[in-house]
Amino acid sequence: MSSMNTFVVNVSRLVRRPGSTRQVTVAGQVELALDQVERCGPVTADLRLEAMAGGVWVSGVASAEMVLRCNRCLDRVGFEARAPVRQVYGEDARDDMPTIGQEGDIDLSGALHDELCLSVPLVPLCSESCRGLCPVCGADLNEGSCEGHSESRESPFATLEALLEVPFETA
């Protein structure tokens, strides 16, 4: 069974029976192509499927253990992602929602992927007080100050400063 099939659920017994519900738990691997995610563990989602007129409403929570990279010092950071899942699957093909397949199957992988991606911090930090890396030598400033170069350095834009000093000539 492929990892994508682990998130396919058959809802044929719910369709056209508005108000009927079913609880499901699905688990499998999701690939998150985000720069800040070094590794994503198995995803588990506890979901409630509820039939409604014209489709099925899916709601619940997805979770996964992840390893992220600190944006300042590049250390590994453990992160437990918990993301609410809310998605409607329709019986008829529409641009704004995924559809229920011919056999009554819904593929939850897209919804789980998207919600987990949204739960990852844009700028993960190992701690709020992380000092990051020295911009000159790359030393981890959390372990102490770096040696061997002065703290002040010339701006990489200093050569452009001469352009600002060009006198303005009028015609």
N, C-alpha and C positions, 0 to 999 in steps of 0.2 A: 504494500500500500504506500503510495507516495505521500509526502508530507502535506501536500495540498488536499488530498482526499480526507485527511483526518479532520478537516473543518467543514466537510460536506454533511449536511443533516437532511434527512427526508422529512418533509412536512405534509405529505399527501393526506394523512389522517386529520390534519388540522384545517386544511384549505376548505373553504365553503362551509365552515362551522364556526361562525363568529362567536367569540367569547370563550372558546375552548383553549386550554393552555397545556403546555408541556415544559418540564424542566429538563435541561440537558447540560452536561459538562463535556467540553471538548478539550483536547490537549494535543499539542504538536509543536513543530518548529516553524518559526516565521523568520525570514531574512529581512533585517532592517538595514537598508543601505544609507546609513547616516554616519557622517564623519566622526561624531562624538561617541558612537557605539562601537566598542571593540568586540564585544561578544554578547549575544542574547541567548539566554537559556530557554528551555521549553516554555511555551505559552499555555496557560490553563485559563479557560473561560467558563464561568458558571452563568448560564443564560436561561431566560424565560422566553418561550415562544408563545405568542398569543395570536390566534386567528382573528382577523378582522375582515370586513367587507373588501374584497379585492386583493387580499394579501395576508402577510404575516408580519407582526411586529416583534422584533428581537430586542431584548434589553437584558443587561447584566453587567458583569465586571470581568475584564481580562487582566491577567497578571503574569509577570515574567521577571526573573532575576537577570540583571544585566551588569556588564562591566563597561564603564565609561572611562574616558580620558579627561582628567582635569584640564580645563582650558588654560590655566596659568602655568602649572608645573609639569604637566603631562603624566602625572602619576595615575595609576589605576584607581577607580572609585567604584565601589559596589553600589548598585541602585536597584531598588525594588519598584518596578513599574506597575501601577494599578490604574487602569483606564476604564471609564464607563463606556459601555457599548450600547448604542441605540441605532437601530437600522430597520427600515421597512423594506420588505421584499414583495414586489407586486406580481400579480398573475399575468398582467399585460406588459409588453415591452414599452418602457418609457425612458427617456433620456435621464431623468432625475433620480431613478432608483434601480437597483439590481432586480432581476426577475427570478421567479421560481421556475426551475427547469421542467422539461416535459415529463420527467418521472417523479416530479414533486420534490426535487432536491434544491436546497439553497447552499451556496458556497459562502461560508463565513470568513474565509481567509482575507479577503479584501478589507472588510470592516475591522477585523482584528488588527491587521497590519496598520491601517490608517490611524486607529485610535491609540495604538501603542507608540507609533511615531510621534503623535501629538503629545504624549505624556513625557517624552524625553526632554530634559531641560536643554534649551538652546546653548547655554554656557554652563556646562557642568563644572563644579568646583569641589575639590577635596575638602575645603573648609572656607568659610567667609574670610578668614584671615590669611589665606594662602598668599605668599609674596611672589610666587612665580619663579621664572628663570632670569638670570642676568642677561640683558640684551647684548652685552659685549662678549662674554665668555661662555654663557650658557649654564653657569653654575646654579644649582638649586638654592635660592635665597632663603628657603625654609630651614635649611641646614646651617645657615650662617652667612655672613657677608663674604663676598669673593675677594681674592687678593690679586695683585699684579697689574692693575690698571686703575686709572683715576676714576672717581665716581662721575665726574662731569665729562661730557663728550660733545663734540660738535654735532649739530643737527645735520642729518643727511640732506636737508634742504638749504643749507648755508650757501651753497654756490648759486642758488637761485636768487639770493638776496641782492646780488649785484644788479639784477634786472630791474629791481624796484628803484634803483638809484639813477636810472637813465633820465636825463632832463627832458622835460616836455617842451617840445618846440611848437610854436604857433606859426602859421603861415601868414 
